[in-house]
Amino acid sequence: MSVIEVRASRDYDVLVDECPIDSVGAIASTLAGDMAFVVSDSNVAPLYLGRVKDSLARAGFAAAQFVFPAGERSKTLATYGECLAAMAAAGVTRSSIVVALGGGVVGDMAGFAAATYMRGCRCIQVPTSLLACVDSSVGGKTAVDLPQGKNLVGAFFQPSAVLIDTTLLATLPGYFFTDGCAEIIKYGVIADADLLSLLEDPLTPGDDRLGETIARCVEIKRDIVQLDEHEGGLRRTLNFGHTIGHAIERASDFRIAHGHAVAAGMALMANACAKRGLCAREDAERVSSILAACGLPAASSFDARCLFEAARADKKRHGAEIDVVLMRGIGAVETATMDWDDFARLVEQACDGGYLR
């Protein structure tokens, strides 16, 4: 359906429904690696690992694997270390190809391992969740968590290819399909009012609009990453809703999934921006309404103090200040640097109800 070219520190293509998952071996063969190493999790591996390894075998690759327990709680230095040890035991070299088969946690883990093992080998991202398709598989952010905060140890490391096969989303539980819709809404809020309008009729699994919607999100991210690969300025707009969203994830001990937490973070931030006169009240209400229509939260059960304290570990913090993304309207956001007192007031404004539904 779509081939989206990304031109960054490493050039690569994002293939959206251009070929099935069984083409991983053919894509790997264009990279001329000596072997393949597949990273997956306990949810995805039983479904698709066999197909991927068969594809690699048909292309002439010996393939080893590392499968870890699914979920954000596994995205740790310990699991990362186990992955590196498995790569070494399998004989992975700089010429090998890591295949990330799974959602955002797998993509982060495999991407970070590929970025750092022997100072870097190539990686093919094969996202199996909607959230990973529209966001985390593209752009080269890789990381693991520390007990003190989310994504605190990582690297910018672009993949060598991204294969998106939307038929894989048919096996995605409904909660996680909805989870991915949050990032699509984010792209609409920050850059594309028409995309947000499309979501007033919520996406569903198997929706005819799915491929084109994923492609549009990838295009938006591609355009931003090509201008600001290492998040010096413009790329920070991709974090709309994420500062509070990450705080919600951490406060819930990651029982609330990333997309649901970011959804609440977007609604709360839109609420605060409306109260400050930065955006129209109607725009804030519209964001909350679309989130609710898609089955996503537009509020949080955590109070302002809890979220403020959880946000102190955010990687966007620098000294006594933190970077936040403010909403100016549908399709328009801006970044700002706030001191902690002002950020505390912002979180209080976000959490006290007002325009949230």
C-alpha positions as CSV (number, residue, x, y, z in Angstrom):
1,M,0.0,0.0,0.0
2,S,2.7,2.5,1.0
3,V,6.5,2.8,1.0
4,I,7.6,5.7,3.2
5,E,11.2,6.7,2.8
6,V,13.0,8.0,5.9
7,R,16.2,9.9,5.4
8,A,18.0,10.3,8.7
9,S,21.4,9.2,10.1
10,R,20.5,5.8,8.5
11,D,18.2,5.8,5.5
12,Y,15.4,3.2,5.4
13,D,12.0,2.4,4.2
14,V,8.8,1.8,6.1
15,L,6.7,-0.7,4.3
16,V,3.0,-0.4,5.1
17,D,1.1,-3.5,3.8
18,E,3.6,-3.8,0.9
19,C,4.4,-7.3,1.9
20,P,3.4,-9.9,4.6
21,I,5.4,-10.8,7.7
22,D,6.7,-13.8,5.7
23,S,8.9,-11.4,3.7
24,V,11.2,-10.6,6.6
25,G,13.8,-13.0,5.2
26,A,13.7,-11.3,1.8
27,I,14.2,-7.9,3.4
28,A,17.0,-9.2,5.6
29,S,18.7,-10.6,2.5
30,T,19.0,-7.1,1.0
31,L,21.1,-6.2,4.1
32,A,23.6,-9.1,3.5
33,G,23.9,-10.1,7.1
34,D,25.7,-13.2,8.4
35,M,22.9,-14.4,10.7
36,A,19.6,-13.2,12.3
37,F,18.6,-12.8,15.9
38,V,14.9,-12.4,16.7
39,V,13.7,-10.6,19.8
40,S,10.1,-11.2,20.9
41,D,7.9,-11.5,23.9
42,S,5.8,-14.2,25.5
43,N,2.6,-12.9,23.9
44,V,3.8,-12.5,20.3
45,A,6.3,-15.3,19.9
46,P,3.7,-18.1,20.0
47,L,1.8,-16.4,17.2
48,Y,4.5,-15.3,14.8
49,L,8.0,-16.3,15.7
50,G,7.8,-19.5,13.7
51,R,6.7,-17.7,10.6
52,V,9.5,-15.2,10.9
53,K,12.2,-17.9,11.5
54,D,10.9,-19.9,8.5
55,S,11.1,-16.8,6.4
56,L,14.7,-16.2,7.5
57,A,15.6,-19.8,6.9
58,R,14.2,-19.7,3.3
59,A,16.5,-16.6,2.7
60,G,19.5,-18.6,4.0
61,F,19.8,-17.2,7.5
62,A,20.6,-19.1,10.6
63,A,18.3,-17.5,13.2
64,A,18.5,-17.5,17.0
65,Q,16.0,-16.0,19.4
66,F,15.4,-14.3,22.7
67,V,11.9,-14.2,24.2
68,F,11.1,-12.4,27.4
69,P,7.9,-12.0,29.5
70,A,5.5,-9.5,27.9
71,G,4.9,-6.1,29.4
72,E,6.5,-2.9,30.4
73,R,7.8,-4.4,33.7
74,S,10.2,-6.4,31.6
75,K,11.7,-3.3,30.0
76,T,14.6,-3.3,32.5
77,L,18.4,-3.3,32.5
78,A,18.2,-6.9,33.7
79,T,16.2,-8.1,30.7
80,Y,18.4,-6.0,28.4
81,G,21.5,-7.7,29.9
82,E,19.9,-11.1,29.3
83,C,19.2,-10.2,25.7
84,L,22.9,-9.1,25.1
85,A,24.1,-12.4,26.8
86,A,21.8,-14.4,24.5
87,M,23.2,-12.5,21.5
88,A,26.8,-13.3,22.5
89,A,26.0,-17.0,23.1
90,A,24.4,-17.2,19.7
91,G,27.4,-15.8,18.0
92,V,25.9,-12.5,16.8
93,T,28.4,-10.1,15.2
94,R,28.3,-6.6,13.9
95,S,27.3,-8.0,10.6
96,S,24.2,-9.7,12.0
97,I,20.6,-8.5,11.8
98,V,18.4,-8.1,14.9
99,V,14.6,-8.6,14.2
100,A,12.3,-6.8,16.6
101,L,9.1,-8.8,16.5
102,G,6.5,-7.3,18.8
103,G,5.0,-4.1,20.2
104,G,6.7,-1.1,21.7
105,V,8.5,-2.8,24.5
106,V,10.0,-5.4,22.2
107,G,11.0,-2.6,19.7
108,D,12.7,-0.7,22.5
109,M,14.5,-3.7,23.9
110,A,15.6,-5.1,20.5
111,G,16.5,-1.6,19.2
112,F,18.6,-0.8,22.2
113,A,20.4,-4.1,22.1
114,A,21.1,-3.7,18.4
115,A,22.4,-0.1,19.1
116,T,24.9,-1.2,21.7
117,Y,25.9,-4.8,21.0
118,M,29.5,-4.6,19.6
119,R,28.7,-0.9,19.3
120,G,25.9,-1.5,16.8
121,C,24.4,-3.9,14.4
122,R,21.4,-3.6,12.1
123,C,17.8,-3.9,13.1
124,I,14.5,-4.7,11.3
125,Q,11.4,-3.5,13.2
126,V,8.3,-5.7,12.7
127,P,5.7,-4.1,14.9
128,T,2.7,-6.2,15.9
129,S,0.7,-3.6,17.9
130,L,-1.1,-0.6,16.6
131,L,0.9,1.7,18.8
132,A,4.2,0.4,17.6
133,C,3.0,0.6,13.9
134,V,2.0,4.3,14.1
135,D,4.8,5.5,16.4
136,S,7.5,3.6,18.3
137,S,8.9,1.4,15.4
138,V,9.8,4.5,13.4
139,G,12.3,7.3,14.3
140,G,15.0,5.4,16.2
141,K,14.2,6.0,19.9
142,T,15.3,3.0,21.9
143,A,15.4,2.7,25.7
144,V,14.8,0.7,28.8
145,D,13.4,1.9,32.1
146,L,15.0,2.4,35.6
147,P,13.1,2.1,38.9
148,Q,13.4,5.9,39.0
149,G,11.7,6.6,35.7
150,K,10.7,5.5,32.2
151,N,13.1,5.3,29.2
152,L,16.0,6.7,31.2
153,V,18.7,4.5,29.5
154,G,18.7,4.4,25.7
155,A,20.0,5.6,22.4
156,F,18.9,7.1,19.2
157,F,19.4,4.3,16.7
158,Q,17.5,4.1,13.4
159,P,16.4,0.7,12.1
160,S,17.4,-0.6,8.7
161,A,13.8,-1.3,7.7
162,V,10.3,-1.4,9.2
163,L,7.8,-4.0,8.0
164,I,4.2,-3.2,8.9
165,D,1.7,-5.9,8.1
166,T,-1.7,-4.8,9.4
167,T,-3.1,-8.3,9.2
168,L,-1.1,-9.0,12.4
169,L,-3.4,-6.5,14.3
170,A,-6.2,-9.0,13.9
171,T,-4.8,-10.9,16.9
172,L,-4.4,-7.8,19.0
173,P,-6.6,-7.7,22.1
174,G,-9.2,-4.9,22.0
175,Y,-7.6,-3.0,24.9
176,F,-4.3,-2.8,23.0
177,F,-5.9,-1.8,19.7
178,T,-7.6,1.0,21.6
179,D,-4.3,1.8,23.2
180,G,-2.7,2.5,19.8
181,C,-5.5,4.9,18.8
182,A,-4.2,7.3,21.5
183,E,-1.0,7.9,19.5
184,I,-3.1,8.4,16.3
185,I,-5.1,11.0,18.1
186,K,-1.9,12.7,19.2
187,Y,-0.7,13.0,15.6
188,G,-4.0,14.7,14.8
189,V,-3.7,17.1,17.6
190,I,-0.1,18.1,16.9
191,A,-0.1,18.2,13.1
192,D,-3.2,17.2,11.2
193,A,-6.7,18.4,11.9
194,D,-8.1,16.2,9.1
195,L,-6.6,13.1,10.8
196,L,-8.3,14.0,14.0
197,S,-11.6,14.5,12.2
198,L,-11.3,11.0,10.8
199,L,-11.2,9.6,14.3
200,E,-14.6,11.1,15.2
201,D,-15.7,7.8,13.6
202,P,-13.4,5.5,15.6
203,L,-11.1,3.0,14.0
204,T,-11.9,-0.7,14.5
205,P,-9.8,-3.8,13.9
206,G,-10.0,-4.7,10.2
207,D,-11.1,-1.1,9.3
208,D,-10.5,-0.3,5.7
209,R,-8.9,3.0,6.8
210,L,-6.3,1.3,8.9
211,G,-3.4,1.1,6.4
212,E,-3.8,4.7,5.2
213,T,-4.1,6.0,8.8
214,I,-0.9,4.2,9.9
215,A,0.9,5.5,6.8
216,R,-0.2,9.1,7.5
217,C,1.1,8.9,11.1
218,V,4.4,7.5,9.9
219,E,4.6,10.4,7.3
220,I,4.1,13.0,10.1
221,K,6.7,11.4,12.3
222,R,9.1,10.9,9.3
223,D,8.9,14.6,8.5
224,I,9.6,15.7,12.1
225,V,12.4,13.2,12.6
226,Q,14.2,14.2,9.4
227,L,14.3,17.8,10.6
228,D,15.2,17.0,14.2
229,E,16.4,13.4,14.7
230,H,17.9,13.9,18.2
231,E,15.1,15.9,19.7
232,G,16.7,19.2,19.9
233,G,13.5,21.1,19.3
234,L,10.7,20.2,16.9
235,R,10.7,16.5,17.7
236,R,9.7,17.4,21.3
237,T,6.2,18.1,19.9
238,L,5.8,14.3,19.5
239,N,5.7,14.2,23.4
240,F,2.3,16.0,23.6
241,G,0.5,14.4,26.6
242,H,3.6,12.2,27.4
243,T,5.0,14.1,30.4
244,I,1.8,13.6,32.4
245,G,1.1,10.3,30.6
246,H,4.5,8.8,31.7
247,A,3.7,10.0,35.2
248,I,0.4,8.1,35.1
249,E,2.2,5.0,33.9
250,R,4.7,5.2,36.7
251,A,2.1,6.0,39.4
252,S,0.1,2.9,38.3
253,D,3.2,0.7,38.4
254,F,2.6,0.3,34.6
255,R,-0.7,-1.4,35.1
256,I,-2.1,1.4,32.8
257,A,-0.8,0.9,29.3
258,H,1.2,3.6,27.5
259,G,-1.6,4.7,25.1
260,H,-4.2,4.9,27.8
261,A,-1.9,6.9,30.0
262,V,-1.0,9.3,27.2
263,A,-4.7,9.7,26.3
264,A,-5.3,10.9,29.8
265,G,-2.2,13.0,29.6
266,M,-3.4,14.7,26.4
267,A,-6.8,15.4,27.9
268,L,-5.3,16.8,31.1
269,M,-2.8,19.0,29.2
270,A,-5.6,20.3,26.8
271,N,-7.6,21.2,29.9
272,A,-4.8,23.1,31.4
273,C,-4.0,24.9,28.2
274,A,-7.6,26.0,27.8
275,K,-7.6,27.3,31.4
276,R,-4.5,29.3,30.6
277,G,-6.1,30.8,27.4
278,L,-3.6,29.0,25.2
279,C,-6.3,27.2,23.2
280,A,-10.0,27.4,22.8
281,R,-12.2,25.6,25.3
282,E,-14.0,24.0,22.4
283,D,-10.7,22.4,21.2
284,A,-9.9,21.0,24.6
285,E,-13.4,19.5,24.8
286,R,-13.1,18.1,21.4
287,V,-9.9,16.2,22.3
288,S,-11.6,14.7,25.3
289,S,-14.7,13.8,23.3
290,I,-12.7,12.0,20.6
291,L,-10.7,10.1,23.2
292,A,-13.9,9.0,24.9
293,A,-15.4,8.0,21.6
294,C,-12.4,5.8,20.9
295,G,-12.7,4.1,24.4
296,L,-9.8,6.0,25.9
297,P,-9.7,7.9,29.3
298,A,-10.0,11.7,29.4
299,A,-9.1,12.0,33.0
300,S,-6.9,10.3,35.7
301,S,-7.7,8.9,39.1
302,F,-4.3,10.2,40.4
303,D,-4.2,13.6,42.0
304,A,-2.0,16.5,41.0
305,R,0.5,15.9,43.7
306,C,1.0,12.3,42.8
307,L,1.5,13.1,39.1
308,F,3.8,16.0,39.8
309,E,6.0,13.9,42.0
310,A,6.0,11.1,39.4
311,A,7.0,13.6,36.6
312,R,10.1,14.6,38.5
313,A,11.9,11.6,37.0
314,D,10.9,12.5,33.4
315,K,13.9,12.5,31.0
316,K,12.7,15.9,29.7
317,R,13.7,17.4,33.0
318,H,16.9,19.5,33.1
319,G,17.9,21.1,36.4
320,A,15.1,23.0,38.0
321,E,13.1,23.0,34.7
322,I,11.1,20.7,32.5
323,D,10.1,20.8,28.8
324,V,6.4,20.5,28.1
325,V,4.2,20.5,25.0
326,L,1.4,23.0,25.0
327,M,-1.7,22.9,22.8
328,R,-2.6,26.0,20.8
329,G,-5.4,24.5,18.8
330,I,-6.2,21.4,16.7
331,G,-3.1,20.7,14.7
332,A,-1.0,23.2,16.5
333,V,1.3,22.8,19.5
334,E,4.4,24.4,20.8
335,T,7.1,23.4,23.3
336,A,7.9,25.4,26.4
337,T,10.4,25.2,29.3
338,M,8.8,25.7,32.7
339,D,10.3,25.9,36.2
340,W,9.0,23.4,38.7
341,D,6.7,25.9,40.4
342,D,5.0,26.8,37.1
343,F,4.8,23.1,36.1
344,A,3.2,22.3,39.5
345,R,0.6,24.9,38.8
346,L,0.0,23.5,35.3
347,V,-0.6,20.0,36.7
348,E,-3.0,21.4,39.3
349,Q,-4.9,23.2,36.5
350,A,-5.0,20.0,34.5
351,C,-6.3,17.9,37.3
352,D,-9.1,19.9,38.8
353,G,-11.9,18.9,36.4
354,G,-13.0,21.9,34.4
355,Y,-13.5,20.9,30.8
356,L,-12.8,17.2,31.2
357,R,-15.7,14.7,30.6
